[in-house]
Amino acid sequence: MGACAAVMCVLLLATLVSGDAAASASRGAGPSRGAGECPGAGGQVVSQLPAVTRFLAAYVRPDGRVYRPDQGGDTVSEGQAYGLLLAEVAGRDRLFGRIWQWTRDHLQLRDGLFAFHADAAGRVLSPEPASDADLLIAWALLRYHGLGAARLHQDGRDVADAVLAHEVITGPGGTPILAAGPWATGPPATVDPSYWALPALTGLACLTGNQQWQRMADGAVALTARLTRNGALLPPDWAELTATGEAHPEPAPDGSEPQPQYGLDAQRTAVWFAASCIPRARRLAARWWRLLRSPARSRALALSLDGAILTPTASVLPLVAAAAAAQAAGAAAASGRLLSLAAGQQRRAPRYYGGAWIALGLTLLGSDLLGGC
């Protein structure tokens, strides 16, 4: 179909311009998957997608710790989640096992969730969980279909149950909403729209058979539409949800942002929504393209919610997010150009976060491996 052709054109253009070649391999969907017909959960893997293999080689230590060399060599639970997803996509079963072992041994808490921050020695610096990492870890474990899959699927179900028990609040009309973590359940609740990884939420609905995950995805789209005036504004990094169901963009809870903004958190929202199978989510992402199509805005580290440039510094994730919005809007050539610029930015100034999001962005936008409809 035309949309698929446009997606593959984007991926091909990005890899050709970066001088790399992408290759696919199939190892077959094993019976241990248990939900082989779920979108993105089948047996196809990409073993040589350069951005994926570069991230795994550069940022995963031999013991399975995903580290941030540009931030003192520390580790965050989000990084472990990204490592698990990318190792699964690449078909790196042993590496997947090492990443999960390190995550479980060093970060998993008694309630089944994961401490957010650890130092280079694996000592926990912040025991507070971040729900985006918890969500993605559950999804990665349930997607896995290599050796020992049955045991890891049970681990994934346990993590998914812990997320539902400790990180989900009741929103308007009884809709379940993923809060930013157990610390953020309020009232008022603190939410981060970029934590609403729609392919993960809908994937968990299929993989677990629990339709609460689908309701959570639908509620996330509806709430994001309200926060952005149906796409007239960009999504915020953070927002507050009151007990009466009112939602308001807010500065970062740690005081690092003086005003609500579209920054390195919110930019992930554009990617997750553009890669979603939910039509309303893709329509929102397409509307954000109108605010992101300017070259200066598309590369800027932070924008106000109406698109004014707050921090003009170029970075990888803003370019990937703009590429996602462009793809949702049907602007395949612009999307490919932006992905190429993002890959070039990462080569010139390699960073953990940029490496993760050029890999995730190309996989989400250029294949059906982390979603697919």
C-alpha positions as a Markdown table, in Angstrom:
| # | Residue | x | y | z |
|---|---|---|---|---|
| 1 | Met | 0.0 | 0.0 | 0.0 |
| 2 | Gly | 1.1 | 3.6 | -0.5 |
| 3 | Ala | 1.8 | 4.3 | 3.2 |
| 4 | Cys | 4.1 | 1.3 | 3.5 |
| 5 | Ala | 5.9 | 2.3 | 0.4 |
| 6 | Ala | 6.5 | 5.8 | 1.9 |
| 7 | Val | 7.8 | 4.3 | 5.1 |
| 8 | Met | 10.3 | 2.1 | 3.4 |
| 9 | Cys | 11.3 | 5.0 | 1.2 |
| 10 | Val | 12.1 | 7.0 | 4.4 |
| 11 | Leu | 14.2 | 4.2 | 5.8 |
| 12 | Leu | 16.1 | 3.6 | 2.5 |
| 13 | Leu | 16.8 | 7.3 | 2.1 |
| 14 | Ala | 18.1 | 7.6 | 5.6 |
| 15 | Thr | 20.4 | 4.7 | 5.4 |
| 16 | Leu | 21.7 | 5.5 | 2.0 |
| 17 | Val | 22.6 | 9.1 | 2.9 |
| 18 | Ser | 24.3 | 7.9 | 6.1 |
| 19 | Gly | 26.3 | 5.5 | 3.9 |
| 20 | Asp | 24.9 | 2.4 | 5.6 |
| 21 | Ala | 22.8 | -0.6 | 4.3 |
| 22 | Ala | 20.0 | -2.1 | 6.2 |
| 23 | Ala | 19.3 | -5.8 | 6.0 |
| 24 | Ser | 16.5 | -8.0 | 7.3 |
| 25 | Ala | 16.6 | -11.5 | 8.5 |
| 26 | Ser | 13.9 | -13.9 | 9.6 |
| 27 | Arg | 14.3 | -16.5 | 12.3 |
| 28 | Gly | 10.7 | -17.6 | 12.5 |
| 29 | Ala | 8.1 | -17.1 | 15.2 |
| 30 | Gly | 8.6 | -19.8 | 17.8 |
| 31 | Pro | 5.7 | -21.3 | 19.6 |
| 32 | Ser | 6.9 | -19.8 | 22.9 |
| 33 | Arg | 5.7 | -16.4 | 21.7 |
| 34 | Gly | 2.2 | -17.1 | 22.8 |
| 35 | Ala | 0.8 | -14.1 | 20.8 |
| 36 | Gly | 2.5 | -14.4 | 17.5 |
| 37 | Glu | -0.3 | -12.6 | 15.7 |
| 38 | Cys | 0.1 | -9.4 | 17.8 |
| 39 | Pro | 1.4 | -6.5 | 15.7 |
| 40 | Gly | 5.2 | -6.3 | 15.8 |
| 41 | Ala | 5.5 | -9.5 | 17.8 |
| 42 | Gly | 6.2 | -11.9 | 15.0 |
| 43 | Gly | 9.5 | -13.6 | 14.2 |
| 44 | Gln | 11.0 | -11.1 | 11.8 |
| 45 | Val | 14.1 | -9.4 | 13.1 |
| 46 | Val | 16.5 | -6.8 | 11.8 |
| 47 | Ser | 20.0 | -8.1 | 12.5 |
| 48 | Gln | 22.1 | -5.5 | 10.7 |
| 49 | Leu | 20.2 | -2.2 | 11.0 |
| 50 | Pro | 23.2 | 0.0 | 11.5 |
| 51 | Ala | 21.7 | 2.4 | 14.0 |
| 52 | Val | 20.5 | -0.5 | 16.2 |
| 53 | Thr | 23.8 | -2.4 | 16.1 |
| 54 | Arg | 25.8 | 0.8 | 16.7 |
| 55 | Phe | 23.7 | 1.6 | 19.8 |
| 56 | Leu | 24.1 | -1.9 | 21.2 |
| 57 | Ala | 27.9 | -1.8 | 20.5 |
| 58 | Ala | 28.5 | 1.6 | 21.9 |
| 59 | Tyr | 26.3 | 1.8 | 25.0 |
| 60 | Val | 25.8 | -1.8 | 26.3 |
| 61 | Arg | 28.6 | -3.0 | 28.6 |
| 62 | Pro | 29.5 | -6.7 | 28.5 |
| 63 | Asp | 27.6 | -7.4 | 31.7 |
| 64 | Gly | 24.3 | -6.0 | 30.2 |
| 65 | Arg | 24.4 | -2.5 | 31.8 |
| 66 | Val | 23.3 | 0.2 | 29.4 |
| 67 | Tyr | 25.5 | 3.2 | 30.3 |
| 68 | Arg | 25.6 | 6.9 | 29.5 |
| 69 | Pro | 29.3 | 7.8 | 28.8 |
| 70 | Asp | 28.3 | 11.4 | 28.1 |
| 71 | Gln | 26.7 | 11.7 | 31.6 |
| 72 | Gly | 29.3 | 10.3 | 33.9 |
| 73 | Gly | 28.9 | 6.6 | 32.9 |
| 74 | Asp | 25.7 | 6.3 | 34.9 |
| 75 | Thr | 22.6 | 4.1 | 34.1 |
| 76 | Val | 18.9 | 4.8 | 34.0 |
| 77 | Ser | 16.0 | 2.3 | 33.8 |
| 78 | Glu | 14.9 | 3.9 | 30.5 |
| 79 | Gly | 18.3 | 3.0 | 29.0 |
| 80 | Gln | 17.9 | -0.7 | 30.1 |
| 81 | Ala | 14.4 | -0.7 | 28.5 |
| 82 | Tyr | 15.8 | 0.7 | 25.3 |
| 83 | Gly | 18.6 | -1.9 | 25.3 |
| 84 | Leu | 16.1 | -4.7 | 25.8 |
| 85 | Leu | 13.9 | -3.5 | 22.9 |
| 86 | Leu | 16.7 | -3.0 | 20.5 |
| 87 | Ala | 18.4 | -6.3 | 21.4 |
| 88 | Glu | 15.0 | -8.0 | 20.8 |
| 89 | Val | 14.6 | -6.3 | 17.4 |
| 90 | Ala | 18.2 | -7.3 | 16.4 |
| 91 | Gly | 17.6 | -10.9 | 17.4 |
| 92 | Arg | 20.5 | -10.7 | 20.0 |
| 93 | Asp | 19.1 | -13.3 | 22.4 |
| 94 | Arg | 22.2 | -13.6 | 24.6 |
| 95 | Leu | 22.6 | -9.9 | 24.8 |
| 96 | Phe | 18.9 | -9.5 | 25.7 |
| 97 | Gly | 19.4 | -12.0 | 28.5 |
| 98 | Arg | 22.4 | -10.1 | 29.9 |
| 99 | Ile | 20.6 | -6.8 | 29.8 |
| 100 | Trp | 17.6 | -8.3 | 31.6 |
| 101 | Gln | 19.8 | -10.1 | 34.2 |
| 102 | Trp | 21.6 | -6.8 | 35.1 |
| 103 | Thr | 18.3 | -4.9 | 35.2 |
| 104 | Arg | 16.7 | -7.4 | 37.5 |
| 105 | Asp | 19.7 | -7.8 | 39.8 |
| 106 | His | 20.5 | -4.1 | 40.2 |
| 107 | Leu | 17.3 | -2.1 | 39.6 |
| 108 | Gln | 14.2 | -4.2 | 40.3 |
| 109 | Leu | 12.4 | -3.3 | 43.5 |
| 110 | Arg | 10.3 | -5.5 | 45.7 |
| 111 | Asp | 7.1 | -4.3 | 44.1 |
| 112 | Gly | 8.3 | -5.5 | 40.7 |
| 113 | Leu | 9.1 | -2.0 | 39.3 |
| 114 | Phe | 12.5 | -0.6 | 38.7 |
| 115 | Ala | 14.7 | 2.1 | 40.3 |
| 116 | Phe | 15.2 | 5.0 | 38.0 |
| 117 | His | 18.9 | 5.8 | 38.5 |
| 118 | Ala | 22.1 | 3.9 | 39.3 |
| 119 | Asp | 25.8 | 4.8 | 39.3 |
| 120 | Ala | 28.5 | 3.1 | 37.2 |
| 121 | Ala | 28.9 | 0.5 | 39.9 |
| 122 | Gly | 25.2 | -0.4 | 39.8 |
| 123 | Arg | 24.4 | 1.3 | 43.1 |
| 124 | Val | 20.9 | 2.8 | 43.1 |
| 125 | Leu | 21.0 | 6.6 | 43.3 |
| 126 | Ser | 17.2 | 7.1 | 43.0 |
| 127 | Pro | 14.8 | 4.3 | 43.9 |
| 128 | Glu | 11.8 | 6.1 | 42.4 |
| 129 | Pro | 10.5 | 4.2 | 39.3 |
| 130 | Ala | 9.8 | 5.9 | 36.0 |
| 131 | Ser | 6.7 | 4.4 | 34.4 |
| 132 | Asp | 8.0 | 4.7 | 30.8 |
| 133 | Ala | 10.9 | 2.4 | 31.6 |
| 134 | Asp | 8.6 | -0.1 | 33.5 |
| 135 | Leu | 6.2 | -0.1 | 30.6 |
| 136 | Leu | 8.8 | -0.7 | 27.9 |
| 137 | Ile | 10.6 | -3.4 | 30.0 |
| 138 | Ala | 7.3 | -5.3 | 30.3 |
| 139 | Trp | 6.7 | -5.0 | 26.6 |
| 140 | Ala | 10.2 | -6.1 | 25.7 |
| 141 | Leu | 10.0 | -9.2 | 27.9 |
| 142 | Leu | 6.6 | -10.2 | 26.4 |
| 143 | Arg | 7.8 | -9.6 | 22.9 |
| 144 | Tyr | 10.9 | -11.8 | 23.3 |
| 145 | His | 10.8 | -15.1 | 21.5 |
| 146 | Gly | 14.3 | -16.6 | 21.8 |
| 147 | Leu | 15.7 | -19.2 | 24.1 |
| 148 | Gly | 14.0 | -19.3 | 27.5 |
| 149 | Ala | 11.1 | -17.2 | 26.3 |
| 150 | Ala | 8.5 | -18.8 | 28.6 |
| 151 | Arg | 10.3 | -17.7 | 31.7 |
| 152 | Leu | 10.9 | -14.2 | 30.4 |
| 153 | His | 7.2 | -13.9 | 29.4 |
| 154 | Gln | 6.2 | -14.7 | 33.0 |
| 155 | Asp | 8.7 | -12.0 | 34.1 |
| 156 | Gly | 7.0 | -9.6 | 31.6 |
| 157 | Arg | 3.5 | -10.4 | 32.9 |
| 158 | Asp | 4.7 | -9.7 | 36.5 |
| 159 | Val | 6.2 | -6.3 | 35.5 |
| 160 | Ala | 3.0 | -5.5 | 33.6 |
| 161 | Asp | 0.9 | -6.4 | 36.6 |
| 162 | Ala | 3.1 | -4.2 | 38.8 |
| 163 | Val | 2.6 | -1.2 | 36.4 |
| 164 | Leu | -1.1 | -1.6 | 36.6 |
| 165 | Ala | -1.0 | -2.0 | 40.4 |
| 166 | His | 1.2 | 1.0 | 41.2 |
| 167 | Glu | 1.4 | 3.5 | 38.3 |
| 168 | Val | -2.1 | 3.7 | 36.9 |
| 169 | Ile | -4.7 | 6.2 | 38.0 |
| 170 | Thr | -8.3 | 6.7 | 37.1 |
| 171 | Gly | -8.9 | 9.5 | 34.7 |
| 172 | Pro | -12.1 | 11.1 | 33.2 |
| 173 | Gly | -14.9 | 8.7 | 32.7 |
| 174 | Gly | -13.0 | 6.0 | 34.6 |
| 175 | Thr | -10.3 | 5.8 | 31.9 |
| 176 | Pro | -7.0 | 4.3 | 33.2 |
| 177 | Ile | -4.1 | 6.7 | 32.8 |
| 178 | Leu | -0.4 | 5.9 | 33.2 |
| 179 | Ala | 1.1 | 8.4 | 35.7 |
| 180 | Ala | 4.8 | 9.2 | 35.7 |
| 181 | Gly | 5.5 | 6.8 | 38.5 |
| 182 | Pro | 4.1 | 5.7 | 41.9 |
| 183 | Trp | 5.3 | 9.0 | 43.3 |
| 184 | Ala | 3.1 | 10.9 | 40.7 |
| 185 | Thr | -0.4 | 9.3 | 41.3 |
| 186 | Gly | -1.6 | 12.4 | 43.2 |
| 187 | Pro | -4.1 | 13.9 | 43.4 |
| 188 | Pro | -3.2 | 15.9 | 41.4 |
| 189 | Ala | -1.4 | 13.4 | 39.3 |
| 190 | Thr | 1.8 | 14.2 | 37.4 |
| 191 | Val | 1.9 | 12.8 | 33.8 |
| 192 | Asp | 4.5 | 12.8 | 31.1 |
| 193 | Pro | 2.8 | 12.3 | 27.7 |
| 194 | Ser | 6.0 | 10.9 | 26.2 |
| 195 | Tyr | 5.6 | 8.0 | 28.7 |
| 196 | Trp | 2.5 | 6.9 | 26.8 |
| 197 | Ala | 4.3 | 4.7 | 24.3 |
| 198 | Leu | 1.3 | 3.8 | 22.3 |
| 199 | Pro | 2.8 | 0.8 | 20.4 |
| 200 | Ala | 3.8 | -0.7 | 23.8 |
| 201 | Leu | 0.3 | -0.1 | 25.3 |
| 202 | Thr | -1.5 | -1.7 | 22.4 |
| 203 | Gly | 1.1 | -4.4 | 22.2 |
| 204 | Leu | 0.6 | -5.3 | 25.9 |
| 205 | Ala | -3.2 | -5.4 | 25.3 |
| 206 | Cys | -2.6 | -8.1 | 22.7 |
| 207 | Leu | 0.2 | -10.0 | 24.4 |
| 208 | Thr | -1.5 | -10.2 | 27.8 |
| 209 | Gly | -5.1 | -10.3 | 26.7 |
| 210 | Asn | -5.9 | -7.5 | 29.2 |
| 211 | Gln | -7.9 | -4.8 | 27.4 |
| 212 | Gln | -7.1 | -2.3 | 30.2 |
| 213 | Trp | -3.9 | -1.6 | 28.2 |
| 214 | Gln | -6.0 | -0.7 | 25.1 |
| 215 | Arg | -8.2 | 1.6 | 27.2 |
| 216 | Met | -5.1 | 3.2 | 28.5 |
| 217 | Ala | -3.8 | 3.9 | 25.0 |
| 218 | Asp | -7.2 | 5.3 | 23.9 |
| 219 | Gly | -7.3 | 7.5 | 27.1 |
| 220 | Ala | -3.7 | 8.7 | 26.4 |
| 221 | Val | -4.6 | 9.8 | 22.9 |
| 222 | Ala | -7.8 | 11.6 | 24.2 |
| 223 | Leu | -5.9 | 13.4 | 27.0 |
| 224 | Thr | -3.1 | 14.4 | 24.6 |
| 225 | Ala | -5.6 | 15.8 | 22.2 |
| 226 | Arg | -7.0 | 17.9 | 25.1 |
| 227 | Leu | -3.5 | 19.1 | 26.2 |
| 228 | Thr | -2.6 | 20.1 | 22.6 |
| 229 | Arg | -6.0 | 21.6 | 21.6 |
| 230 | Asn | -6.4 | 18.8 | 19.1 |
| 231 | Gly | -2.9 | 19.3 | 17.6 |
| 232 | Ala | -2.9 | 23.1 | 17.5 |
| 233 | Leu | -0.2 | 23.1 | 20.2 |
| 234 | Leu | 2.8 | 20.8 | 20.7 |
| 235 | Pro | 2.7 | 18.2 | 23.5 |
| 236 | Pro | 4.3 | 19.3 | 26.8 |
| 237 | Asp | 7.1 | 17.5 | 28.6 |
| 238 | Trp | 4.9 | 17.4 | 31.7 |
| 239 | Ala | 1.3 | 17.9 | 32.7 |
| 240 | Glu | -0.9 | 17.8 | 35.8 |
| 241 | Leu | -4.2 | 15.9 | 35.9 |
| 242 | Thr | -6.5 | 17.1 | 38.7 |
| 243 | Ala | -9.0 | 15.0 | 40.6 |
| 244 | Thr | -11.8 | 16.6 | 38.5 |
| 245 | Gly | -10.2 | 15.4 | 35.3 |
| 246 | Glu | -8.8 | 18.8 | 34.2 |
| 247 | Ala | -5.4 | 18.6 | 32.4 |
| 248 | His | -2.8 | 21.4 | 32.4 |
| 249 | Pro | 0.7 | 21.5 | 30.9 |
| 250 | Glu | 3.2 | 22.1 | 33.7 |
| 251 | Pro | 6.9 | 22.8 | 34.1 |
| 252 | Ala | 9.1 | 19.9 | 35.0 |
| 253 | Pro | 8.5 | 18.6 | 38.6 |
| 254 | Asp | 12.2 | 19.0 | 39.5 |
| 255 | Gly | 12.3 | 22.7 | 38.6 |
| 256 | Ser | 14.6 | 22.3 | 35.6 |
| 257 | Glu | 12.1 | 24.0 | 33.2 |
| 258 | Pro | 10.8 | 27.5 | 34.0 |
| 259 | Gln | 7.7 | 27.0 | 31.8 |
| 260 | Pro | 5.8 | 24.2 | 30.0 |
| 261 | Gln | 7.8 | 23.2 | 26.9 |
| 262 | Tyr | 8.2 | 20.8 | 24.1 |
| 263 | Gly | 11.6 | 19.4 | 24.9 |
| 264 | Leu | 13.5 | 16.1 | 25.0 |
| 265 | Asp | 10.7 | 14.4 | 26.8 |
| 266 | Ala | 7.8 | 15.6 | 24.7 |
| 267 | Gln | 9.6 | 15.0 | 21.4 |
| 268 | Arg | 9.2 | 11.3 | 22.1 |
| 269 | Thr | 5.4 | 11.7 | 22.0 |
| 270 | Ala | 5.5 | 12.7 | 18.4 |
| 271 | Val | 7.4 | 9.5 | 17.5 |
| 272 | Trp | 5.2 | 7.2 | 19.6 |
| 273 | Phe | 2.0 | 8.7 | 18.1 |
| 274 | Ala | 3.2 | 8.7 | 14.5 |
| 275 | Ala | 4.1 | 5.0 | 14.9 |
| 276 | Ser | 0.8 | 4.1 | 16.5 |
| 277 | Cys | -2.0 | 2.0 | 14.9 |
| 278 | Ile | -4.6 | 4.4 | 16.5 |
| 279 | Pro | -5.8 | 6.7 | 13.7 |
| 280 | Arg | -6.5 | 9.7 | 16.0 |
| 281 | Ala | -2.9 | 9.5 | 17.3 |
| 282 | Arg | -1.5 | 9.6 | 13.8 |
| 283 | Arg | -3.7 | 12.6 | 13.0 |
| 284 | Leu | -2.4 | 14.5 | 16.0 |
| 285 | Ala | 1.2 | 13.7 | 14.9 |
| 286 | Ala | 0.4 | 15.0 | 11.4 |
| 287 | Arg | -1.0 | 18.3 | 12.8 |
| 288 | Trp | 2.2 | 18.8 | 14.8 |
| 289 | Trp | 4.1 | 18.8 | 11.5 |
| 290 | Arg | 2.7 | 22.3 | 10.8 |
| 291 | Leu | 4.5 | 23.6 | 13.9 |
| 292 | Leu | 7.7 | 21.6 | 13.2 |
| 293 | Arg | 8.3 | 21.9 | 9.5 |
| 294 | Ser | 10.5 | 25.0 | 9.8 |
| 295 | Pro | 14.2 | 23.9 | 9.7 |
| 296 | Ala | 15.0 | 26.0 | 12.8 |
| 297 | Arg | 12.2 | 24.5 | 14.8 |
| 298 | Ser | 12.8 | 20.9 | 13.6 |
| 299 | Arg | 16.3 | 20.7 | 15.1 |
| 300 | Ala | 15.8 | 22.9 | 18.2 |
| 301 | Leu | 16.4 | 21.4 | 21.6 |
| 302 | Ala | 13.3 | 23.0 | 23.1 |
| 303 | Leu | 10.2 | 24.9 | 21.8 |
| 304 | Ser | 7.3 | 26.6 | 23.5 |
| 305 | Leu | 4.0 | 24.8 | 23.0 |
| 306 | Asp | 3.1 | 27.2 | 20.2 |
| 307 | Gly | 6.3 | 26.5 | 18.4 |
| 308 | Ala | 8.5 | 29.4 | 19.4 |
| 309 | Ile | 12.2 | 28.5 | 19.8 |
| 310 | Leu | 13.3 | 28.4 | 23.4 |
| 311 | Thr | 16.7 | 26.5 | 23.0 |
| 312 | Pro | 18.0 | 26.6 | 19.4 |
| 313 | Thr | 20.8 | 24.0 | 20.0 |
| 314 | Ala | 20.6 | 21.2 | 17.5 |
| 315 | Ser | 20.0 | 17.7 | 18.7 |
| 316 | Val | 19.1 | 14.2 | 17.4 |
| 317 | Leu | 15.7 | 13.6 | 19.0 |
| 318 | Pro | 14.0 | 16.8 | 17.8 |
| 319 | Leu | 14.9 | 15.9 | 14.2 |
| 320 | Val | 13.6 | 12.3 | 14.7 |
| 321 | Ala | 10.4 | 13.7 | 16.1 |
| 322 | Ala | 9.9 | 16.2 | 13.2 |
| 323 | Ala | 10.6 | 13.3 | 10.8 |
| 324 | Ala | 7.8 | 11.3 | 12.6 |
| 325 | Ala | 5.4 | 14.2 | 12.3 |
| 326 | Ala | 6.3 | 14.6 | 8.6 |
| 327 | Gln | 5.7 | 10.9 | 7.9 |
| 328 | Ala | 2.3 | 11.1 | 9.7 |
| 329 | Ala | 1.4 | 14.1 | 7.5 |
| 330 | Gly | 2.4 | 12.2 | 4.3 |
| 331 | Ala | 5.6 | 14.2 | 3.7 |
| 332 | Ala | 7.9 | 11.3 | 3.0 |
| 333 | Ala | 10.7 | 13.2 | 1.4 |
| 334 | Ala | 10.9 | 15.7 | 4.3 |
| 335 | Ser | 10.8 | 12.8 | 6.8 |
| 336 | Gly | 13.7 | 11.1 | 5.0 |
| 337 | Arg | 15.7 | 14.3 | 5.0 |
| 338 | Leu | 15.2 | 14.9 | 8.7 |
| 339 | Leu | 16.1 | 11.3 | 9.6 |
| 340 | Ser | 19.3 | 11.7 | 7.5 |
| 341 | Leu | 20.1 | 15.0 | 9.4 |
| 342 | Ala | 19.5 | 13.2 | 12.7 |
| 343 | Ala | 21.9 | 10.4 | 11.7 |
| 344 | Gly | 24.5 | 13.0 | 10.8 |
| 345 | Gln | 24.1 | 14.8 | 14.0 |
| 346 | Gln | 24.7 | 11.6 | 16.0 |
| 347 | Arg | 27.8 | 10.8 | 14.0 |
| 348 | Arg | 29.2 | 14.3 | 14.6 |
| 349 | Ala | 28.4 | 14.3 | 18.3 |
| 350 | Pro | 27.6 | 10.8 | 19.6 |
| 351 | Arg | 25.5 | 10.7 | 22.7 |
| 352 | Tyr | 23.6 | 8.0 | 24.5 |
| 353 | Tyr | 20.2 | 9.6 | 24.0 |
| 354 | Gly | 20.7 | 10.5 | 20.4 |
| 355 | Gly | 22.0 | 7.0 | 19.7 |
| 356 | Ala | 18.9 | 5.4 | 21.3 |
| 357 | Trp | 16.4 | 7.6 | 19.4 |
| 358 | Ile | 18.0 | 7.4 | 16.0 |
| 359 | Ala | 17.8 | 3.6 | 16.4 |
| 360 | Leu | 14.3 | 3.5 | 17.9 |
| 361 | Gly | 13.1 | 6.1 | 15.4 |
| 362 | Leu | 14.3 | 4.3 | 12.3 |
| 363 | Thr | 12.9 | 1.0 | 13.7 |
| 364 | Leu | 9.5 | 2.5 | 14.6 |
| 365 | Leu | 9.1 | 4.6 | 11.4 |
| 366 | Gly | 10.9 | 2.3 | 8.9 |
| 367 | Ser | 9.6 | -1.2 | 9.7 |
| 368 | Asp | 6.8 | -3.1 | 11.4 |
| 369 | Leu | 9.2 | -4.5 | 14.0 |
| 370 | Leu | 8.1 | -2.4 | 17.0 |
| 371 | Gly | 4.4 | -2.1 | 16.0 |
| 372 | Gly | 2.8 | -2.4 | 12.6 |
| 373 | Cys | -0.9 | -2.4 | 11.9 |
